[in-house]
């Protein structure tokens, strides 16, 4: 999951492994709780429509020396 705070202080969260699975919240905790619900709903929808779960996306953090 990727969590970002916008200029209004709202936290947006998206799950790159699940395209279109996004949520938000007024606090970081609220946003994380909301994305957990969104992920559960996303997975239930895939199951209902007999669609496969997308493969995981691996990411790497690269540090840049300044």
PDB file with SEQRES, HELIX, SHEET and CRYST1 records, atoms N, CA, C and O in Angstrom:
SEQRES   1 A   66  UNK UNK UNK UNK UNK UNK UNK UNK UNK UNK UNK UNK UNK          
SEQRES   2 A   66  UNK UNK UNK UNK UNK UNK UNK UNK UNK UNK UNK UNK UNK          
SEQRES   3 A   66  UNK UNK UNK UNK UNK UNK UNK UNK UNK UNK UNK UNK UNK          
SEQRES   4 A   66  UNK UNK UNK UNK UNK UNK UNK UNK UNK UNK UNK UNK UNK          
SEQRES   5 A   66  UNK UNK UNK UNK UNK UNK UNK UNK UNK UNK UNK UNK UNK          
SEQRES   6 A   66  UNK                                                          
HELIX    1 AA1 UNK A   28  UNK A   48  1                                  21    
SHEET    1 AA1 3 UNK A   2  UNK A   5  0                                        
SHEET    2 AA1 3 UNK A  11  UNK A  14 -1                                        
SHEET    3 AA1 3 UNK A  22  UNK A  25 -1                                        
CRYST1    1.000    1.000    1.000  90.00  90.00  90.00 P 1           1          
ATOM      1  N   UNK A   1       0.849  -1.172   0.000  1.00  0.00           N  
ATOM      2  CA  UNK A   1       0.000   0.000   0.000  1.00  0.00           C  
ATOM      3  C   UNK A   1       0.892   1.231   0.000  1.00  0.00           C  
ATOM      4  O   UNK A   1       1.991   1.229   0.555  1.00  0.00           O  
ATOM      5  N   UNK A   2       0.401   2.259  -0.624  1.00  0.00           N  
ATOM      6  CA  UNK A   2       1.109   3.531  -0.643  1.00  0.00           C  
ATOM      7  C   UNK A   2       0.188   4.569   0.000  1.00  0.00           C  
ATOM      8  O   UNK A   2      -0.961   4.740  -0.405  1.00  0.00           O  
ATOM      9  N   UNK A   3       0.720   5.253   1.010  1.00  0.00           N  
ATOM     10  CA  UNK A   3      -0.044   6.275   1.734  1.00  0.00           C  
ATOM     11  C   UNK A   3       0.564   7.636   1.420  1.00  0.00           C  
ATOM     12  O   UNK A   3       1.774   7.830   1.536  1.00  0.00           O  
ATOM     13  N   UNK A   4      -0.287   8.573   1.022  1.00  0.00           N  
ATOM     14  CA  UNK A   4       0.157   9.937   0.729  1.00  0.00           C  
ATOM     15  C   UNK A   4      -0.804  10.915   1.389  1.00  0.00           C  
ATOM     16  O   UNK A   4      -2.008  10.668   1.455  1.00  0.00           O  
ATOM     17  N   UNK A   5      -0.272  12.008   1.868  1.00  0.00           N  
ATOM     18  CA  UNK A   5      -1.105  13.057   2.453  1.00  0.00           C  
ATOM     19  C   UNK A   5      -1.165  14.206   1.463  1.00  0.00           C  
ATOM     20  O   UNK A   5      -0.133  14.680   0.989  1.00  0.00           O  
ATOM     21  N   UNK A   6      -2.390  14.658   1.148  1.00  0.00           N  
ATOM     22  CA  UNK A   6      -2.514  15.752   0.189  1.00  0.00           C  
ATOM     23  C   UNK A   6      -2.401  17.114   0.877  1.00  0.00           C  
ATOM     24  O   UNK A   6      -2.223  17.194   2.092  1.00  0.00           O  
ATOM     25  N   UNK A   7      -2.505  18.158   0.100  1.00  0.00           N  
ATOM     26  CA  UNK A   7      -2.318  19.515   0.623  1.00  0.00           C  
ATOM     27  C   UNK A   7      -3.395  19.932   1.630  1.00  0.00           C  
ATOM     28  O   UNK A   7      -3.203  20.877   2.395  1.00  0.00           O  
ATOM     29  N   UNK A   8      -4.528  19.220   1.626  1.00  0.00           N  
ATOM     30  CA  UNK A   8      -5.597  19.514   2.578  1.00  0.00           C  
ATOM     31  C   UNK A   8      -5.489  18.669   3.851  1.00  0.00           C  
ATOM     32  O   UNK A   8      -6.321  18.781   4.751  1.00  0.00           O  
ATOM     33  N   UNK A   9      -4.454  17.822   3.915  1.00  0.00           N  
ATOM     34  CA  UNK A   9      -4.256  16.984   5.086  1.00  0.00           C  
ATOM     35  C   UNK A   9      -4.963  15.642   5.033  1.00  0.00           C  
ATOM     36  O   UNK A   9      -4.880  14.864   5.983  1.00  0.00           O  
ATOM     37  N   UNK A  10      -5.658  15.356   3.936  1.00  0.00           N  
ATOM     38  CA  UNK A  10      -6.361  14.082   3.787  1.00  0.00           C  
ATOM     39  C   UNK A  10      -5.353  13.014   3.360  1.00  0.00           C  
ATOM     40  O   UNK A  10      -4.486  13.266   2.523  1.00  0.00           O  
ATOM     41  N   UNK A  11      -5.476  11.826   3.941  1.00  0.00           N  
ATOM     42  CA  UNK A  11      -4.594  10.722   3.593  1.00  0.00           C  
ATOM     43  C   UNK A  11      -5.252   9.863   2.514  1.00  0.00           C  
ATOM     44  O   UNK A  11      -6.383   9.404   2.679  1.00  0.00           O  
ATOM     45  N   UNK A  12      -4.548   9.654   1.427  1.00  0.00           N  
ATOM     46  CA  UNK A  12      -5.020   8.791   0.344  1.00  0.00           C  
ATOM     47  C   UNK A  12      -4.149   7.540   0.336  1.00  0.00           C  
ATOM     48  O   UNK A  12      -2.935   7.614   0.527  1.00  0.00           O  
ATOM     49  N   UNK A  13      -4.781   6.396   0.114  1.00  0.00           N  
ATOM     50  CA  UNK A  13      -4.064   5.124   0.104  1.00  0.00           C  
ATOM     51  C   UNK A  13      -4.473   4.357  -1.144  1.00  0.00           C  
ATOM     52  O   UNK A  13      -5.655   4.286  -1.481  1.00  0.00           O  
ATOM     53  N   UNK A  14      -3.493   3.787  -1.825  1.00  0.00           N  
ATOM     54  CA  UNK A  14      -3.823   2.884  -2.920  1.00  0.00           C  
ATOM     55  C   UNK A  14      -2.951   1.648  -2.849  1.00  0.00           C  
ATOM     56  O   UNK A  14      -1.854   1.652  -2.292  1.00  0.00           O  
ATOM     57  N   UNK A  15      -3.478   0.604  -3.430  1.00  0.00           N  
ATOM     58  CA  UNK A  15      -2.830  -0.700  -3.404  1.00  0.00           C  
ATOM     59  C   UNK A  15      -2.432  -1.046  -4.837  1.00  0.00           C  
ATOM     60  O   UNK A  15      -3.271  -1.519  -5.604  1.00  0.00           O  
ATOM     61  N   UNK A  16      -1.176  -0.822  -5.216  1.00  0.00           N  
ATOM     62  CA  UNK A  16      -0.753  -1.052  -6.601  1.00  0.00           C  
ATOM     63  C   UNK A  16      -1.018  -2.469  -7.112  1.00  0.00           C  
ATOM     64  O   UNK A  16      -1.226  -2.664  -8.310  1.00  0.00           O  
ATOM     65  N   UNK A  17      -1.012  -3.445  -6.229  1.00  0.00           N  
ATOM     66  CA  UNK A  17      -1.261  -4.834  -6.645  1.00  0.00           C  
ATOM     67  C   UNK A  17      -2.712  -5.071  -7.056  1.00  0.00           C  
ATOM     68  O   UNK A  17      -3.018  -6.040  -7.751  1.00  0.00           O  
ATOM     69  N   UNK A  18      -3.598  -4.184  -6.621  1.00  0.00           N  
ATOM     70  CA  UNK A  18      -5.019  -4.311  -6.948  1.00  0.00           C  
ATOM     71  C   UNK A  18      -5.460  -3.043  -7.693  1.00  0.00           C  
ATOM     72  O   UNK A  18      -5.910  -2.091  -7.056  1.00  0.00           O  
ATOM     73  N   UNK A  19      -5.343  -3.011  -9.001  1.00  0.00           N  
ATOM     74  CA  UNK A  19      -5.643  -1.802  -9.780  1.00  0.00           C  
ATOM     75  C   UNK A  19      -7.013  -1.204  -9.452  1.00  0.00           C  
ATOM     76  O   UNK A  19      -8.032  -1.894  -9.464  1.00  0.00           O  
ATOM     77  N   UNK A  20      -7.008   0.085  -9.164  1.00  0.00           N  
ATOM     78  CA  UNK A  20      -8.241   0.798  -8.852  1.00  0.00           C  
ATOM     79  C   UNK A  20      -8.682   0.691  -7.408  1.00  0.00           C  
ATOM     80  O   UNK A  20      -9.707   1.263  -7.037  1.00  0.00           O  
ATOM     81  N   UNK A  21      -7.938  -0.023  -6.583  1.00  0.00           N  
ATOM     82  CA  UNK A  21      -8.297  -0.170  -5.174  1.00  0.00           C  
ATOM     83  C   UNK A  21      -7.669   0.985  -4.398  1.00  0.00           C  
ATOM     84  O   UNK A  21      -6.479   0.976  -4.083  1.00  0.00           O  
ATOM     85  N   UNK A  22      -8.503   1.976  -4.103  1.00  0.00           N  
ATOM     86  CA  UNK A  22      -8.034   3.176  -3.412  1.00  0.00           C  
ATOM     87  C   UNK A  22      -9.008   3.544  -2.304  1.00  0.00           C  
ATOM     88  O   UNK A  22     -10.166   3.128  -2.317  1.00  0.00           O  
ATOM     89  N   UNK A  23      -8.529   4.324  -1.350  1.00  0.00           N  
ATOM     90  CA  UNK A  23      -9.375   4.834  -0.288  1.00  0.00           C  
ATOM     91  C   UNK A  23      -8.706   6.059   0.311  1.00  0.00           C  
ATOM     92  O   UNK A  23      -7.610   6.446  -0.096  1.00  0.00           O  
ATOM     93  N   UNK A  24      -9.375   6.660   1.278  1.00  0.00           N  
ATOM     94  CA  UNK A  24      -8.813   7.831   1.936  1.00  0.00           C  
ATOM     95  C   UNK A  24      -9.392   7.968   3.327  1.00  0.00           C  
ATOM     96  O   UNK A  24     -10.327   7.257   3.697  1.00  0.00           O  
ATOM     97  N   UNK A  25      -8.830   8.889   4.097  1.00  0.00           N  
ATOM     98  CA  UNK A  25      -9.325   9.151   5.436  1.00  0.00           C  
ATOM     99  C   UNK A  25      -8.766  10.458   5.965  1.00  0.00           C  
ATOM    100  O   UNK A  25      -7.764  10.965   5.461  1.00  0.00           O  
ATOM    101  N   UNK A  26      -9.416  10.998   6.979  1.00  0.00           N  
ATOM    102  CA  UNK A  26      -8.957  12.256   7.584  1.00  0.00           C  
ATOM    103  C   UNK A  26      -7.674  12.073   8.370  1.00  0.00           C  
ATOM    104  O   UNK A  26      -6.885  13.006   8.518  1.00  0.00           O  
ATOM    105  N   UNK A  27      -7.468  10.841   8.883  1.00  0.00           N  
ATOM    106  CA  UNK A  27      -6.233  10.517   9.594  1.00  0.00           C  
ATOM    107  C   UNK A  27      -5.590   9.312   8.907  1.00  0.00           C  
ATOM    108  O   UNK A  27      -6.230   8.607   8.126  1.00  0.00           O  
ATOM    109  N   UNK A  28      -4.306   9.091   9.216  1.00  0.00           N  
ATOM    110  CA  UNK A  28      -3.608   7.925   8.644  1.00  0.00           C  
ATOM    111  C   UNK A  28      -4.297   6.626   9.076  1.00  0.00           C  
ATOM    112  O   UNK A  28      -4.494   5.727   8.258  1.00  0.00           O  
ATOM    113  N   UNK A  29      -4.661   6.526  10.353  1.00  0.00           N  
ATOM    114  CA  UNK A  29      -5.327   5.322  10.853  1.00  0.00           C  
ATOM    115  C   UNK A  29      -6.663   5.086  10.149  1.00  0.00           C  
ATOM    116  O   UNK A  29      -6.992   3.956   9.789  1.00  0.00           O  
ATOM    117  N   UNK A  30      -7.425   6.153   9.958  1.00  0.00           N  
ATOM    118  CA  UNK A  30      -8.712   6.023   9.274  1.00  0.00           C  
ATOM    119  C   UNK A  30      -8.501   5.576   7.825  1.00  0.00           C  
ATOM    120  O   UNK A  30      -9.236   4.725   7.325  1.00  0.00           O  
ATOM    121  N   UNK A  31      -7.516   6.138   7.163  1.00  0.00           N  
ATOM    122  CA  UNK A  31      -7.234   5.762   5.778  1.00  0.00           C  
ATOM    123  C   UNK A  31      -6.824   4.290   5.689  1.00  0.00           C  
ATOM    124  O   UNK A  31      -7.254   3.582   4.778  1.00  0.00           O  
ATOM    125  N   UNK A  32      -5.994   3.826   6.630  1.00  0.00           N  
ATOM    126  CA  UNK A  32      -5.573   2.427   6.620  1.00  0.00           C  
ATOM    127  C   UNK A  32      -6.740   1.489   6.912  1.00  0.00           C  
ATOM    128  O   UNK A  32      -6.841   0.419   6.312  1.00  0.00           O  
ATOM    129  N   UNK A  33      -7.607   1.878   7.814  1.00  0.00           N  
ATOM    130  CA  UNK A  33      -8.797   1.079   8.096  1.00  0.00           C  
ATOM    131  C   UNK A  33      -9.693   1.011   6.857  1.00  0.00           C  
ATOM    132  O   UNK A  33     -10.222  -0.048   6.520  1.00  0.00           O  
ATOM    133  N   UNK A  34      -9.854   2.143   6.193  1.00  0.00           N  
ATOM    134  CA  UNK A  34     -10.702   2.194   4.998  1.00  0.00           C  
ATOM    135  C   UNK A  34     -10.124   1.361   3.856  1.00  0.00           C  
ATOM    136  O   UNK A  34     -10.879   0.706   3.137  1.00  0.00           O  
ATOM    137  N   UNK A  35      -8.798   1.371   3.672  1.00  0.00           N  
ATOM    138  CA  UNK A  35      -8.219   0.583   2.579  1.00  0.00           C  
ATOM    139  C   UNK A  35      -8.341  -0.907   2.877  1.00  0.00           C  
ATOM    140  O   UNK A  35      -8.489  -1.710   1.956  1.00  0.00           O  
ATOM    141  N   UNK A  36      -8.282  -1.283   4.148  1.00  0.00           N  
ATOM    142  CA  UNK A  36      -8.480  -2.702   4.492  1.00  0.00           C  
ATOM    143  C   UNK A  36      -9.880  -3.152   4.066  1.00  0.00           C  
ATOM    144  O   UNK A  36     -10.047  -4.243   3.521  1.00  0.00           O  
ATOM    145  N   UNK A  37     -10.879  -2.312   4.315  1.00  0.00           N  
ATOM    146  CA  UNK A  37     -12.247  -2.618   3.892  1.00  0.00           C  
ATOM    147  C   UNK A  37     -12.338  -2.667   2.370  1.00  0.00           C  
ATOM    148  O   UNK A  37     -13.008  -3.537   1.814  1.00  0.00           O  
ATOM    149  N   UNK A  38     -11.662  -1.732   1.694  1.00  0.00           N  
ATOM    150  CA  UNK A  38     -11.681  -1.689   0.230  1.00  0.00           C  
ATOM    151  C   UNK A  38     -11.026  -2.942  -0.353  1.00  0.00           C  
ATOM    152  O   UNK A  38     -11.515  -3.500  -1.335  1.00  0.00           O  
ATOM    153  N   UNK A  39      -9.928  -3.380   0.247  1.00  0.00           N  
ATOM    154  CA  UNK A  39      -9.244  -4.594  -0.228  1.00  0.00           C  
ATOM    155  C   UNK A  39     -10.152  -5.809  -0.046  1.00  0.00           C  
ATOM    156  O   UNK A  39     -10.258  -6.645  -0.944  1.00  0.00           O  
ATOM    157  N   UNK A  40     -10.800  -5.910   1.103  1.00  0.00           N  
ATOM    158  CA  UNK A  40     -11.708  -7.034   1.354  1.00  0.00           C  
ATOM    159  C   UNK A  40     -12.832  -7.054   0.316  1.00  0.00           C  
ATOM    160  O   UNK A  40     -13.169  -8.113  -0.211  1.00  0.00           O  
ATOM    161  N   UNK A  41     -13.408  -5.893   0.023  1.00  0.00           N  
ATOM    162  CA  UNK A  41     -14.466  -5.809  -0.982  1.00  0.00           C  
ATOM    163  C   UNK A  41     -13.962  -6.149  -2.373  1.00  0.00           C  
ATOM    164  O   UNK A  41     -14.654  -6.810  -3.147  1.00  0.00           O  
ATOM    165  N   UNK A  42     -12.769  -5.700  -2.685  1.00  0.00           N  
ATOM    166  CA  UNK A  42     -12.159  -5.982  -3.981  1.00  0.00           C  
ATOM    167  C   UNK A  42     -11.986  -7.489  -4.161  1.00  0.00           C  
ATOM    168  O   UNK A  42     -12.337  -8.047  -5.201  1.00  0.00           O  
ATOM    169  N   UNK A  43     -11.436  -8.141  -3.127  1.00  0.00           N  
ATOM    170  CA  UNK A  43     -11.210  -9.581  -3.203  1.00  0.00           C  
ATOM    171  C   UNK A  43     -12.521 -10.360  -3.279  1.00  0.00           C  
ATOM    172  O   UNK A  43     -12.599 -11.360  -3.992  1.00  0.00           O  
ATOM    173  N   UNK A  44     -13.547  -9.920  -2.559  1.00  0.00           N  
ATOM    174  CA  UNK A  44     -14.859 -10.569  -2.633  1.00  0.00           C  
ATOM    175  C   UNK A  44     -15.437 -10.448  -4.034  1.00  0.00           C  
ATOM    176  O   UNK A  44     -16.044 -11.390  -4.543  1.00  0.00           O  
ATOM    177  N   UNK A  45     -15.249  -9.287  -4.660  1.00  0.00           N  
ATOM    178  CA  UNK A  45     -15.742  -9.081  -6.019  1.00  0.00           C  
ATOM    179  C   UNK A  45     -15.024  -9.999  -7.009  1.00  0.00           C  
ATOM    180  O   UNK A  45     -15.653 -10.576  -7.897  1.00  0.00           O  
ATOM    181  N   UNK A  46     -13.700 -10.130  -6.851  1.00  0.00           N  
ATOM    182  CA  UNK A  46     -12.956 -11.041  -7.728  1.00  0.00           C  
ATOM    183  C   UNK A  46     -13.484 -12.467  -7.582  1.00  0.00           C  
ATOM    184  O   UNK A  46     -13.678 -13.174  -8.571  1.00  0.00           O  
ATOM    185  N   UNK A  47     -13.710 -12.876  -6.340  1.00  0.00           N  
ATOM    186  CA  UNK A  47     -14.214 -14.221  -6.079  1.00  0.00           C  
ATOM    187  C   UNK A  47     -15.603 -14.418  -6.683  1.00  0.00           C  
ATOM    188  O   UNK A  47     -15.876 -15.439  -7.314  1.00  0.00           O  
ATOM    189  N   UNK A  48     -16.469 -13.438  -6.485  1.00  0.00           N  
ATOM    190  CA  UNK A  48     -17.841 -13.512  -7.005  1.00  0.00           C  
ATOM    191  C   UNK A  48     -17.849 -13.665  -8.520  1.00  0.00           C  
ATOM    192  O   UNK A  48     -18.665 -14.402  -9.073  1.00  0.00           O  
ATOM    193  N   UNK A  49     -16.939 -12.967  -9.186  1.00  0.00           N  
ATOM    194  CA  UNK A  49     -16.879 -12.995 -10.647  1.00  0.00           C  
ATOM    195  C   UNK A  49     -15.897 -14.042 -11.172  1.00  0.00           C  
ATOM    196  O   UNK A  49     -15.597 -14.081 -12.365  1.00  0.00           O  
ATOM    197  N   UNK A  50     -15.401 -14.889 -10.268  1.00  0.00           N  
ATOM    198  CA  UNK A  50     -14.469 -15.958 -10.595  1.00  0.00           C  
ATOM    199  C   UNK A  50     -13.263 -15.447 -11.388  1.00  0.00           C  
ATOM    200  O   UNK A  50     -12.836 -16.049 -12.373  1.00  0.00           O  
ATOM    201  N   UNK A  51     -12.734 -14.319 -10.922  1.00  0.00           N  
ATOM    202  CA  UNK A  51     -11.547 -13.737 -11.532  1.00  0.00           C  
ATOM    203  C   UNK A  51     -10.351 -13.999 -10.617  1.00  0.00           C  
ATOM    204  O   UNK A  51     -10.505 -14.049  -9.397  1.00  0.00           O  
ATOM    205  N   UNK A  52      -9.166 -14.167 -11.194  1.00  0.00           N  
ATOM    206  CA  UNK A  52      -7.985 -14.436 -10.373  1.00  0.00           C  
ATOM    207  C   UNK A  52      -7.500 -13.188  -9.632  1.00  0.00           C  
ATOM    208  O   UNK A  52      -7.719 -12.059 -10.070  1.00  0.00           O  
ATOM    209  N   UNK A  53      -6.852 -13.417  -8.524  1.00  0.00           N  
ATOM    210  CA  UNK A  53      -6.212 -12.320  -7.792  1.00  0.00           C  
ATOM    211  C   UNK A  53      -4.963 -11.929  -8.570  1.00  0.00           C  
ATOM    212  O   UNK A  53      -4.167 -12.800  -8.923  1.00  0.00           O  
ATOM    213  N   UNK A  54      -4.771 -10.638  -8.846  1.00  0.00           N  
ATOM    214  CA  UNK A  54      -3.573 -10.222  -9.583  1.00  0.00           C  
ATOM    215  C   UNK A  54      -2.301 -10.623  -8.835  1.00  0.00           C  
ATOM    216  O   UNK A  54      -2.285 -10.648  -7.605  1.00  0.00           O  
ATOM    217  N   UNK A  55      -1.236 -10.938  -9.579  1.00  0.00           N  
ATOM    218  CA  UNK A  55       0.019 -11.287  -8.910  1.00  0.00           C  
ATOM    219  C   UNK A  55       0.573 -10.087  -8.152  1.00  0.00           C  
ATOM    220  O   UNK A  55       0.307  -8.943  -8.519  1.00  0.00           O  
ATOM    221  N   UNK A  56       1.344 -10.344  -7.092  1.00  0.00           N  
ATOM    222  CA  UNK A  56       1.908  -9.227  -6.317  1.00  0.00           C  
ATOM    223  C   UNK A  56       2.919  -8.434  -7.141  1.00  0.00           C  
ATOM    224  O   UNK A  56       3.572  -8.959  -8.043  1.00  0.00           O  
ATOM    225  N   UNK A  57       3.021  -7.183  -6.807  1.00  0.00           N  
ATOM    226  CA  UNK A  57       4.002  -6.308  -7.422  1.00  0.00           C  
ATOM    227  C   UNK A  57       5.123  -6.125  -6.412  1.00  0.00           C  
ATOM    228  O   UNK A  57       4.886  -5.705  -5.279  1.00  0.00           O  
ATOM    229  N   UNK A  58       6.325  -6.438  -6.820  1.00  0.00           N  
ATOM    230  CA  UNK A  58       7.438  -6.220  -5.895  1.00  0.00           C  
ATOM    231  C   UNK A  58       8.032  -4.849  -6.185  1.00  0.00           C  
ATOM    232  O   UNK A  58       8.161  -4.434  -7.336  1.00  0.00           O  
ATOM    233  N   UNK A  59       8.381  -4.175  -5.126  1.00  0.00           N  
ATOM    234  CA  UNK A  59       8.958  -2.844  -5.240  1.00  0.00           C  
ATOM    235  C   UNK A  59      10.274  -2.820  -4.492  1.00  0.00           C  
ATOM    236  O   UNK A  59      10.523  -3.635  -3.604  1.00  0.00           O  
ATOM    237  N   UNK A  60      11.086  -1.897  -4.859  1.00  0.00           N  
ATOM    238  CA  UNK A  60      12.375  -1.752  -4.215  1.00  0.00           C  
ATOM    239  C   UNK A  60      12.561  -0.285  -3.846  1.00  0.00           C  
ATOM    240  O   UNK A  60      12.258   0.607  -4.638  1.00  0.00           O  
ATOM    241  N   UNK A  61      13.051  -0.048  -2.658  1.00  0.00           N  
ATOM    242  CA  UNK A  61      13.351   1.323  -2.244  1.00  0.00           C  
ATOM    243  C   UNK A  61      14.793   1.614  -2.601  1.00  0.00           C  
ATOM    244  O   UNK A  61      15.702   0.884  -2.206  1.00  0.00           O  
ATOM    245  N   UNK A  62      14.994   2.671  -3.340  1.00  0.00           N  
ATOM    246  CA  UNK A  62      16.333   3.056  -3.770  1.00  0.00           C  
ATOM    247  C   UNK A  62      16.694   4.359  -3.080  1.00  0.00           C  
ATOM    248  O   UNK A  62      15.994   5.362  -3.219  1.00  0.00           O  
ATOM    249  N   UNK A  63      17.782   4.336  -2.342  1.00  0.00           N  
ATOM    250  CA  UNK A  63      18.236   5.554  -1.659  1.00  0.00           C  
ATOM    251  C   UNK A  63      19.183   6.301  -2.578  1.00  0.00           C  
ATOM    252  O   UNK A  63      20.041   5.714  -3.236  1.00  0.00           O  
ATOM    253  N   UNK A  64      19.002   7.613  -2.605  1.00  0.00           N  
ATOM    254  CA  UNK A  64      19.837   8.460  -3.445  1.00  0.00           C  
ATOM    255  C   UNK A  64      20.684   9.344  -2.539  1.00  0.00           C  
ATOM    256  O   UNK A  64      20.158  10.053  -1.681  1.00  0.00           O  
ATOM    257  N   UNK A  65      21.970   9.298  -2.730  1.00  0.00           N  
ATOM    258  CA  UNK A  65      22.882  10.160  -1.948  1.00  0.00           C  
ATOM    259  C   UNK A  65      22.858  11.556  -2.556  1.00  0.00           C  
ATOM    260  O   UNK A  65      22.976  11.718  -3.770  1.00  0.00           O  
ATOM    261  N   UNK A  66      22.705  12.547  -1.711  1.00  0.00           N  
ATOM    262  CA  UNK A  66      22.649  13.938  -2.183  1.00  0.00           C  
ATOM    263  C   UNK A  66      23.904  14.659  -1.762  1.00  0.00           C  
ATOM    264  O   UNK A  66      24.063  15.844  -2.056  1.00  0.00           O  
TER     265      UNK A  66                                                      
END                                                                             
